[in-house]
Amino acid sequence: MAWNEPGGKNNDPWGGNNQGPPDLDEALKKFKEQLGGIFGGGSGGSGGQGSGFSTGSAGAILAIAAFIWAVFGFYQVDEQEKAVVLRLGVYHTTHSAGLHWSPPLIDIVEKVNVTKVRQAEHRASMLTEDENIVDVPMSVQYTVSDPAHFLLKVRNPEHSLEQAMESALRHVVGGSSMDDVITAGREKMAVDVKQRLQNYLDNYETGILVSEVNIKESRAPAQVQDAFDDVTRAKEDKSRLKNEAEAYANTIIPEARGAAQRQLEEANAYRDQVTARAEGEAARFTKLLTEYKKAPEVTRRRLYIDAMQDVYSNSTKVMVDVKGGNNMLYLPLDRIANRNGGSGSGSIDNIDIEELTNRVVDQLRRETQSRRREGR
């Protein structure tokens, strides 16, 4: 049977005996009394006297609060970090890695990673020294060297870095020619930009250390890129042809010098040969003259025989014109040499010139006598 049904005694399950909802003020009053009992305060009876905290309870509360405050002051700094401590808004100190303590609500601790390599990039169109426009992309890798300066000296160090990058890059590109910017001068430009950029950052006290500057492939603006590509190809062709010409020159010049040296040596050898031969002939003639003075007839005959031997040794046929006759005598010397050699040597040099001459004279004499007989 329900509590509010007829005959159910009308018992309210909340104990109100159907007297309406509980009073809120009464509930708050009971809560205060219970809270005062916990901290040692006494209630003043049914008259509702106020409760208060004892001195011991206040000390315990302060001790607990102080302990909690002290515990919240400990913090850990990692190996790759440094902690910047601000006391009442003013820089106080910088802590390295380890466990540290700072009074909470008085000190503010800012941790900065000083080993992380950060990167910033910049790209812009710039005017070179020879009044050409180029697009130069650049990337910078950096770390935080001074966390206090990084946090406090500059409001936005990354933005300051970007402005310093553009200033340093424009200064270096403005002092370089377009060929250096586009081709082989990028490495030297990167070194100059890094040095100038670091000077700017040190003057601004940004606490940033530039570790590397990379100037990527620079190129002309897109509107004139085709023309610059043609110029680049023409320069490459020029360099290639120049290298080929130098290689050809390095090949042909030594050959020409070698040929000239060879001809010079041959000429010197011919000169020495002719000179030596002339000197030998002169010495031979001098000796021959001495012998000729001693025996002119013998020497003359010997010279004649030597001359005939030289002539006959180079000829295999002799045509003899007989005086007083109409026929010309033909002497096959090679056959005569073969017939008289016996051993078949066949050398004309082995024939006694004097003997051969005597044979020819005898044959001519016999033919002459035969013609005279026939004429009679």
Buried (B, 14 or more C-beta within 10 A) or exposed (E): EEEEEEEEEEEEEEEEEEEEEEEEEEEEEEEBBEEBEEBEBEBEEEEEEEBEBEEEBEEEEEEEEEEEEEEEBEBEBEEEBBBBBBEEEEBBEBBEEEEBEBEBEEBBBBBBBBEEEBEBEBEBEBEBEEEBEBBBBBBBEBBBBBBBBBBBBBEEBEEBBBEBBBBBBBBBBEEBBBBBBBEEBBEEBBEBBBEBBBEBBBEBBBBBBBBEBBBEEBBBEEEEEEEBEEBBEEEEEEEEEEEEEEEEEEEEEEEEEEEEEEEEEEEEEEEEEEEEEEEEEEEEEEEBEEEBEEEEEEBEEBEEBEEBBEEBBEEBEBEEEBEEEEEEBEBEBBEBBBEBBEEEEEEBEEBEBEEBBEBBEEBBEEBEEEBEEEEE
